Amino acid sequence: MSKNQNLDIERKQDHIEINLPKNVEFTLKSELAILTIGLQRPPKSRNCYGAWLYAGFVNEKPDTIKTFAVRDVAPDIPLLANIGAVQLNYGVTPKECQYLVDVVKADALILHLNVLQELTQPEGNRNWENLHLRVINYLSVPVIVKEEGYGLSKQVAKKLIGAGVKVLDIAGSGGTSWSQVEAYRATNSLQNLIASSFINWGIPTLDSLKMVREVSKDIPIIASGGLKSGIDGAKAIRMGANIFGLAGQLLKAAHTSESLVSEEIQLIIEQLKITMTRYAPAHVL
Ligand SMILES: Cc1cc2nc3c(=O)[nH]c(=O)nc-3n(C[C@H](O)[C@H](O)[C@H](O)COP(=O)(O)O)c2cc1C
């Protein structure tokens, strides 16, 4: 295994070990948690796709990729492979992306944008210039671009849609703060101060959702970043999202047991159903 692959795996372990015991949330609350909505039918044009499953976060190459091949236990759920977009500027080729998609039997490839996180990591990748998005036209599956908790802006959304990205995950601010995680992870006080300066940085999820929906009425939007429940999910759908996602909320359950994850997901589904019951269109649930 190469030095870089080891670094990626160690960093992922650091992140999980930090996120589990510590409070790594933005200190400013997600607006979705505060927002109240009337129970209304979402606009007809919104398609909702039910449950999607991430194939895990694939930052690694052949030896670890296979551990993300879970298609046999998830035969009919959309599976998404995931790499950092910046890796396209650091030698990851479209062919390797296709390999990842094939091994995982993924329905789409997510490229995540985490500029600020990379900038607050001493070892982070800083060359985001002219990101090679030619992978979009090369792959056999659609490309989804996802933020990581700092939100997608209008300008970025416009560029991504123009480049042929088929789905956007806004991943706005308000939940897990990667600047907070990197502050905990820092090994000296300067590094800690740099990361801490950005703990509340980002476009709040709700604002990002509205901005991106303004750019396109049709592009499927995944809303994430600070969502804790099916009630938050229903609010996000009402505000223009097609799908919603939660990360931090499920991590602690995942650390406890598989059955707790199932229970948490069942709870989210029931909350979503109840919130939308009166008008719940069949395509939502
Ligand atoms: C431990 C952990 C690891 C994560 N790793 C990735 C990753 O590799 N790729 C990615 O796109 N997002 C990753 N995320 C980010 C989430 O998908 C999400 O965008 C972000 O945490 C905001 O959502 P939340 O507030 O529900 O946590 C990770 C989240 C957690 C908690």
The ligand as an SDF file (V2000), in Angstrom:
LIG
                    3D

 31 33  0  0  0  0  0  0  0  0999 V2000
  -17.1410   10.3610    9.9190 C   0  0  0  0  0  0  0  0  0  0  0  0
  -17.6180   11.0190    8.6520 C   0  0  0  0  0  0  0  0  0  0  0  0
  -16.8930   10.8340    7.4720 C   0  0  0  0  0  0  0  0  0  0  0  0
  -17.2930   11.4640    6.2870 C   0  0  0  0  0  0  0  0  0  0  0  0
  -16.5910   11.2350    5.1260 N   0  0  0  0  0  0  0  0  0  0  0  0
  -17.0690   11.7310    3.9560 C   0  0  0  0  0  0  0  0  0  0  0  0
  -16.4620   11.4000    2.7070 C   0  0  0  0  0  0  0  0  0  0  0  0
  -15.4640   10.6810    2.6340 O   0  0  0  0  0  0  0  0  0  0  0  0
  -17.0280   11.8750    1.5640 N   0  0  0  0  0  0  0  0  0  0  0  0
  -18.1310   12.6940    1.5890 C   0  0  0  0  0  0  0  0  0  0  0  0
  -18.6130   13.1030    0.5300 O   0  0  0  0  0  0  0  0  0  0  0  0
  -18.6880   13.0740    2.7470 N   0  0  0  0  0  0  0  0  0  0  0  0
  -18.2070   12.5960    3.9180 C   0  0  0  0  0  0  0  0  0  0  0  0
  -18.8080   12.9470    5.1040 N   0  0  0  0  0  0  0  0  0  0  0  0
  -19.6560   14.1470    5.0910 C   0  0  0  0  0  0  0  0  0  0  0  0
  -21.1330   13.9370    5.1290 C   0  0  0  0  0  0  0  0  0  0  0  0
  -21.5710   13.1530    4.0520 O   0  0  0  0  0  0  0  0  0  0  0  0
  -21.9030   15.2560    5.1820 C   0  0  0  0  0  0  0  0  0  0  0  0
  -21.7610   15.9660    3.9840 O   0  0  0  0  0  0  0  0  0  0  0  0
  -21.5090   16.1740    6.3170 C   0  0  0  0  0  0  0  0  0  0  0  0
  -21.0690   15.4450    7.4480 O   0  0  0  0  0  0  0  0  0  0  0  0
  -22.6760   17.0600    6.7320 C   0  0  0  0  0  0  0  0  0  0  0  0
  -23.7810   16.2700    7.1110 O   0  0  0  0  0  0  0  0  0  0  0  0
  -24.1860   16.0290    8.6560 P   0  0  0  0  0  0  0  0  0  0  0  0
  -24.3490   17.3900    9.2550 O   0  0  0  0  0  0  0  0  0  0  0  0
  -25.4450   15.2240    8.5930 O   0  0  0  0  0  0  0  0  0  0  0  0
  -23.0630   15.2680    9.3100 O   0  0  0  0  0  0  0  0  0  0  0  0
  -18.4430   12.3080    6.2800 C   0  0  0  0  0  0  0  0  0  0  0  0
  -19.1830   12.4760    7.4700 C   0  0  0  0  0  0  0  0  0  0  0  0
  -18.7890   11.8580    8.6460 C   0  0  0  0  0  0  0  0  0  0  0  0
  -19.5990   12.1080    9.9120 C   0  0  0  0  0  0  0  0  0  0  0  0
  1  2  1  0
  2  3  1  0
  2 30  2  0
  3  4  2  0
  4  5  1  0
  4 28  1  0
  5  6  2  0
  6  7  1  0
  6 13  1  0
  7  8  2  0
  7  9  1  0
  9 10  1  0
 10 11  2  0
 10 12  1  0
 12 13  2  0
 13 14  1  0
 14 15  1  0
 14 28  1  0
 15 16  1  0
 16 17  1  0
 16 18  1  0
 18 19  1  0
 18 20  1  0
 20 21  1  0
 20 22  1  0
 22 23  1  0
 23 24  1  0
 24 25  2  0
 24 26  1  0
 24 27  1  0
 28 29  2  0
 29 30  1  0
 30 31  1  0
M  END
$$$$
